[in-house]
Amino acid sequence: MTTMTTENAMDMQKYSTMTATVNGAIGHLVLNRPERLNAINDAVMSEMLEAVSWLDSHRELRVVIFKGAGRAFCAGADLKSLPGAETRVESGASWIGRRKAGQIGTRLCEAIEQMQAVTIAQVHGAAVGGGVLLMASCDLRIVAQGTVMFIPEVDLGAPYSWGAIPRMVREIGPAVTKELVMTCRRFTPEEAKEWRWINRVVALDRLEGEVEDLARELAAKPVVPMLITKDHVNAIARVMGAGMTSYADGDIARGLAADQEAHAAVDEYASTTIGNKRVRGK
């Protein structure tokens, strides 16, 4: 990680998997693993937790845009290095250490939700599994037409964790959540907008401009009512979702590490010739 301040007073943190910048009232967090379609591994999660904390330390920050470099927003779990895999297989790792590793995704989503700034997910290309959950953790979502979205965890032999189920039920209701998670089917930005889960669907060539315009509009608003509104809506949403029920995520992850069916599902999923039917890190 490196820190730098540019001549125009832009503050920047560079990590191995992402870059975080603050320029006045607006910040950006850019996932930067384009060769893997910004897929999530242990480094991504730990560095994003650190980057979110660093961004949140800027008192002048009003809006943060989350986006991905290259062809996709985030292709979900990196099948070549599954999140938490290193800690789970370490023979010397304690039960507490393995459980903590299994909870890091939940802590990350909670940290994003609790940021003082308004967060906007700028989504293009693909949002898969954990990428969908990163979107759900942001306050607002603007998605490019043609973006591929699906939740493949069941096909991977795993439940959708990191507090995903209560968040998705809260956002789109129990029936649609069950359908998307159980079938692992693709869904379109237009469908998600009909569910009122995303705010806008725009052409790819207009995506960045649309998001930046919205960020500037929000950043210009009086800060106190903005922060109170965000906290108020989040408080109501937590009640609607009956709170987070993801306390056992670490135990689930620890158990799956020894489940042969789950390992076989990952291998089959990774080796399947998927063509245009699915999107994953390559």
Secondary structure, 3 states (H helix, E strand, C coil): CEEEECCCCCEEEECCCEEEEEECCEEEEEECCHHHCCCECHHHHHHHHHHHHHHHCCCCCCEEEEEECCCCCECCECCCCCCCHHHHHCCCCCHHHHHHHHHHHHHHHHHHHCCCCEEEEEECCEEECHHHHHHHHCCEEEEECCCEEECCCCCCCCCCCCCHHHHHHHHHCHHHHHHHHHHCCCECHHHHHHCCCCCEEECHHHHHHHHHHHHHHHHCCCHHHHHHHHHHHHHHHHHHCCCCCCCCHHHHHHHHCCCHHHHHHHHHHHHCCCCCCCCCCC
